[in-house]
Amino acid sequence: MAECSAVTGRQIGVLADRDGNVCYVIIGDAKGIFIPELADYPLGRRVLRGLRLIHTHLKNEPVSQDDLTDLSLLRLDALIVIGIKGETPDNIQLAYLLPPGSKKNYEIKNIPFQRLEAVLGDFDVMVSNIENEMQDAIYSSGRKTSGIDAKKERAILVSVSTGLRSEQEDSMEELKELADSSEVLVLDTVIQRPKQINPKYLMGEGKIKELVINALNKGATMLIFDQDLNPSQIKAISDITELKVIDRSQLILDIFARRAHSRDGKVQVELAQLHYRLPMLTGKGTAMSRLMGGIGGRGPGEMKLEVDRRRVRDRINLLEKQLESLKRARQQRKTQRIESGIPIVSIIGYTNAGKSTLLNNLTRSKTFVEDKMFATLDTASRRLRFPKERDVIITDTVGFIRDLPEDLASAFRSTLEELEDADLLLHIVDISNPRFEQHIKSVENVLADLVLSQKPQVLVFNKTDLLDSGEAEGICRRFDGIAISALKPETFNRLLNEIETRLWH
């Protein structure tokens, strides 16, 4: 390699697997080499790739920062740099990664050319030991002992914004809750506040590489961005790393896909997912094309990309027809309810405010509840009896959230339109959440979008048992709300009296 490199005046690299088989030979220029895409050697659940890189340096220079970046980003088993003096190897260095928690991320050793075989004789044993130490460091730190499955997705949460830091931190806290609801283990959070947003990576290229290296060192399997990414940004960031890259909208869509059980919910979620993913479809040029049929056909035919897009559009059309059919069925049920003359009370509020728990304890029913965002998506209706043989229908709706993905909002709009039939809205607020005022505004914004702001409302502060009683009373007076704990039916008296007064005066 040293002789060939000296004669050509170019750096030469070799990628070899753990059995010593040469997998790639790379011819670079005088300054460096370009490592090809290593699709045949994916990382998967392994912490190292199973490939070592050996390459020459024409001016006998030591391991460079670019070399170390490649070592860290690509998770190579090791890097061996051959410094050339004349036409012979002289300064040879071995670099390899160290387990997370070490003082440094890597180790560099000088190897005399004469002792090369002796030092690297048990190379496979050395790499196996390094990999085992890295694996243990990643899955230790209490994660194994706490019973967390090693197969669970592990994420670094990222926020890049030029807005107010307080708003950025609040949004990041909500992103953590969303990740927890999607059963993703959060390893770390990164908040960046650049002077201006990089249109390609959101942050600078150097910063995004630092982020990826940090994520790999901590054993992350995905990056979740708090900001919505466009298709080109997702592709650019994915090209740097093999980690999954998703944004806030995709995370919410994933939660909805997990939690939708009714036919309405499943159709609405699938429709939103297809609308979101359609612009993300990208092709690889004519290599993916089919030959054109017919007489006198010239050149490539319909590309696989176009076939995929057409299939997605066809599926969207089908789902929209199904959604229209389900809407007609809801209209029929609506007509029956109106004819019965029974008042309708709809429970609305920010996600995880306790709406389903309140419905269960008001009506002694068993709707699924869980202390997570969007634990229930499917609309549930129950009958509640008041004195003097009076009944009402209590309806639970999907939880609201700020910046709900537009495609998801459009898909669920038909469900939320049922709020038009409600005689009274119970706006449930989690008073224990430090961001409850923002939540109130978010719900009011959704109601304004649906032209429902004029509907009669009762503001109900839930989870008052988690606050000091004096503080809870002060907040209720300030907002003219009613204090309850959805877990304690004995706190419902004032709420039930208010409902009765509003409906029957």
N, C-alpha and C positions, 0 to 999 in steps of 0.2 A: 504493500500500500504506500509506503514511504517513497519507494522508487517511482511508482506510477504518478504519484502526486507531484514529485519534484520535476519529472519530465514534462507533465502537462501544465504545470503551474496552476493547478486547481485542487481544492480540497476534495478528498474522496472519503465516503462514509459507507459503512456496512452495518446492517441490522441483522442480528443473529438471535435465534430462539434459545431456550434453555438447554436444548440438546446440542447446541453448537452449529445448527444448520443455518446457512446464510439465506435469509429471506429476501433482502433487498440490497442492491448495490446502487449507491447514489453518487453522481458526478456533480460537484458544485462549481463555484467559481473561486477566485483567490480569497474572497472574504468569508464565504460560508457555504452551507449546503441547505437544500430545501427538502425537508422530510415529507414523504408522500402520505396520503390518507391511509391509516392503518385499520381499515374496515375489517380485514381478516383476523385481526387480533384485538377484539373489543375488550374493554375492562370488565363489564358485567359487574359481578359481586366481588371480583378480585381487586386487591388494592394495588397490585403491580401488573404491568401489561404482559410480561413474559418475553420481552425483547430487550436486548442490550444494544447500545449504539457505540460503534468504534469509528472515529474519524480523525483525519489529519489536520494539523495546523501548520501552514507553510513557513511561518516565521518563528517556530518554536515557542509560541506564546502559550500561556497556561489556559486552564478552563475559563471560558468567558461567561459573562452574565447571560448572554443569549443561550449558551449551552445549558446553564442551570435552569433557565426558564423552560426550555424544552424538556429537560429531565423531570421537572415538577409538573408541567402541564400534561405531558404525555404519559406520566407514571412509568417511566422506563425502569427496567431492573437495575441498570447501571449505565454510566457513560465513561468511555475510555478515550482520552484525547492523546493522539500521537504527535508530539512536537518534533518537527523535522529540522535537522542541522545538516546542510548540504543535501545529500540524498539518503541519509540514514536516520533512523529514529534516535531521538536524544531524550528530551523531557517527556515522560509518559505519566499521565495522571488518571486516577480512578476516582469517580464521583458517584455517590449513591445517596438515596433519601434516608432520612432517619425517622423513627416513629414520632407521632404527635406527642407533644409534651417535652421533647428534647430542647436543649438550649438553642440548637441550630436546626434548620430544616434539612440539611445535607452534610455529608462528610466528604472531604477531598484528600486523597492520599497520593504522594509521589511514589512512583515505582521505577527503580533502576531497570534499564533495558535488559541487563544481564540476568536479572532475577525475575523476569516477567512470568515465566512458566511456573516458578516456585510459588509466587504470590497468588497467581490466578488458577493454581491447580485444583483447588476445591471451590471454584467459583459458584457452582450450583448449590453447594451447601450454604455458602455465605448468603446468597440471594434468598434461599428458603428461610433462613434464620431471620433475615431482615423483614421479609414479608410476614412471617408469623408474629414478630414483635409489633409490626404496624397494625396487624389485624387485632391483636390483643389490646393495643392501646386505644383503637377506635371503638371497640365494643365493650371496653371496661368503663371506668369512671362512673360506676354505679348503674350503667344502663342494663347490663346483664342481670345484676342482682335485683333490679326493680321490676324484672319480669317483662321488659320491653322486647318484642320479637325483633331479632336481628334482620329479618326480611322486611321490616317496616320501612317505608320511604323516610329518608332523613334529608331535611332541607335547610338551606340558608335563606333567610328572608332579606330582600333588598329593597330599599326605597331610595329613589333618586328624584329630587324635587328642588325647585328654586323657591318654593313657598315658605310659609312660616314654619319654624322648627317644631313648635308645639303641635300644630296640625299634623305635621309629618309623623311625630311620635304617637299621636292619638291614632292615626291611620295604621301605623305599624302594630300597635296593640290589637287593633281589630283584625289585622291580617294574621296575627298569632292565633286568635280565637278561631278564625276560619280554617287555618291549617290544622288546629286541634280537632275541629269538627270533621275534617277530611281524614283524620287519623294519620297525620303526618307529624313526625317527631322534629321539632325545631331545634337545631344545633346552635344557631347563632343568628344575630340580626346585624345588618349593615345599613347605616343611614348616610347617604351622600348628599351634599348640598353644593353642587357646582355653580359657577357663575352663569353658565348657560348649558343647556342640555345638548349632549353629543347626539346628532341625528342617527348615528349608526349603532352606538352601544349604550346610549343614555349618559354613561360616564366615559372618561378617557380610556384609550386602549390599554395603557399601562395599568390603570386602576382595575379594569375588568379582568386582566390577567392575574393581578394580585388577588382579586376576589375568587377567581376560579381555583387558584393554587391553595388559598385558605380553605375553600370548600372541600377540595380533594384531601388535604391534610387532615381535616376533621371527619372524613368518611361520609360526606354528604352525597346523596344520589340525585339531588335536584336543586335548582335555583328558582325561587318564587319572587317575582317582582311585584311590588305594590302598584306600580303604574301599568297601564295597558300598553302592550308592545304591538307594533305593527309587524306584518309578515317579514319584512326585510330585517328588522331588528332581531326577531327571534332567530332567523337564519344566521345573521352575523355573529350573534353570541353563541349559537349552537356550533358554528364552525370552529370556535376556539376550544370548545370542550365537548366531551361526550355525556356530560350531565344533562338531565332533562331541564328544559327551560320553559317555564309557564308564567303567566301573569295573573293578576287578581281575578279578571273575568273568567279565565279558564278554571281557576280554583273553585270559584262559585258554581260554575257549570258542573264541575266534577261532584260537588256536594249535592247539587240538585239531582244529578243522575243517580247517585247512591240512594237518595231518600224518597224519590218519587215512586209510589206504589199503585196509585189509581191509574186508570187508562188515560184520563185527562192529563194527569201530571206527566206520565211517560211521553205522551205525544208532544206536549209543550216543551219538555226538556230536550227531546231529540231534535225538534225543530230549531230550538235556540242553538244547540250544538252545531248543527249543519250550517246554519247562517253564519256562525262564528268561524267555522273551519273552512268554508268555501274560499275565502281570499287567501288562506294559508297554503292551499294546494299549489305546489310548484313542480315543474318538470325538468328534465335533463336534456332538452333539445331533441333532435331527430333520432338519437340513439334509441329513444323509447317509442318510436313511431311504428305504424303498421303500413304495409305497402298498399297503395291506392288500387282499388278494383275498377272494373269497367274498361271500356275500349279507349285506347289512347291516353291512359293514365300516365302522368308525369310526376316524378319526385315523390317525396314522402306523403303518406296519407294522414289520416286522423291520428294525432299523437295520443299516447296513453293519458297524458294530462287532460286533454279535451274530453276523452272518454270518461275519466273520473269526474270531471266537472259536470258533464251532462248527467251522469248517474246521480250525483248529489242533487242537482236541480230537479230531476225527476222525482227523487225521494222527497224533496221539499214540497213540491206540488201535491204529492200524495198526502203528506202529513197535513198540509193546509186544508185539504178537502175533509180529512178526518176531523180536524179541529172545528171546521164549520158544522159538520154533522153533530159533534158533541155539543156545540153551542146551541143548536136547535133543540137537542134533548134537554139542555138546561133551561131553555126558554119555556118548554112544556112544563117542567117542574115548577118554574117560577109562576106560570099562569095558575097552576093548581094551588100554590101557596097563597096567591093573591085572592083567589076565589074562596079559600077557607077563612080569610079575614084574620088570620093569626098574625100578630105583629112580629117583625123580624129584628133581632138585635145582632149586629156583627161585631166580633172582637177583632180589633186591628192593633198593630203596634210593631215596634222594632223586633227583629229576630231575637229569640231567647229572652223575651221579656216576661214569659210565663203565661202565654195565652192558652196553650193546651192544658196546662195544669189548672187554670181557672175554670175552663170548660168542664174538665173532669169533676172538679169538686163542687161546681154549681149544679151539675146535672147527674152526679153519681155515675158517670160513664168511665170508660177505660181507653181513651185515646192515648196513643203512644206519646210518652214525654221523655226527654233527656236534657241534661244541662249542657247543651251544645247549640251552636248557631244552626238554624234551619233543620232542627231535629225532625219536624213534621212539615210536609209540604202540601199534603192533600187536604182539601176543604172538608170539614166535618160539621154536621148540623145535628143538634139535639133539642129536645123539647123540655122547657122549664115551666113548672106550674106555680102560679101565684095564688094567693087567697081569692075568694069569691069566684072560684072556677075559671080563673083567667090563665091562659097559656101564652107563652112566647116561644119562638124558634131562635135558639142561640147558635150562631154560625162562627166557626173559627176559620181564619184566612191565613194564607202564607205570610210569613214575616217579611217586613220591609228591611231594607238596608240602603245606606247611602251609596251612590254611584253604582246602582244595580246595572249589570250589563244590558245594553240597549236591546239586544236580541232576546234576552231573557224577559225583560220588561214587556216587550211586544208580545211574546208568546203567552205570558201570564195575564195580559191585559183583559182577555175575555173572561178569565176567572174573577179578576178583581172588579169587573163591571157588575158583578152580582151585588156589590156594595150599593149600587143605585137603588136596589129594592129595599134596603134596610131602613127601618123606621128610626133606629138609634145606633150610633157607633160608640163602642167602648174602646177608648184609646188607652191601652195598657202600657205603662212605662216602668222599666226596671230602675227604681229609685236608688238602688245600691250601686249602680254603674256611674262612675265619675263623669261619663260623657252623656248623661241622660238628657241634658238640654239639647245637645246636637241631635240625639235620636228623635226627640220631639219634632225638631225642625225638619228632619229627613222624612218623617211620616207625613207631616203637613205638606211638604213639597210633592209627595206622591199623590196625596188627596187632591192637591191643586191641579196636577197633571190629569187626573181623572174627572175634574170638574165636580168634586164632591166636598169642597171646603165648607159649603153652606149646610151640610147635613148636621142634624142635632148630634152633639158629641158629649160624652162624659169622660173627663180625664181621670184615669185610675192609676194611682201609684202603687205598684206591687213590690214585694220583698221588703216591706217596712220593718220586718223583724230583724233584718240585717243591719239596721241603723239605730242610733240613739232615738228614743221616742220623741224627744224635744226637737231634734233636727228634722225628723220626718214630718212632724206637725207644722214646722215652720215652712218647709218646702210646699206642703199641701195648701197652706194658706196663701203662699205667694202665687201659686199657679191655679188656685181655686179647684183643687183636685180632691179625690177621695182616697184615703189610705187603706190598703188591705194587705194581707199575706195570702197568696193563692193556696198555700199549704194548710191554712187555718180557716175553715168555714165559719168559725165564730166571729171572724172579722168582716163578714159579708153583709151584715145587717144594713149599714148605711148605704151600701151599693145597691142592694135589692130595693130599698125604699126609694132611692133616686130613680131607678129603672121604672118602678111602678108609677111614680109621680110623673115622669116624662111621658110615659105611654098612655096613661089613663087620666092624667091631670087630677 
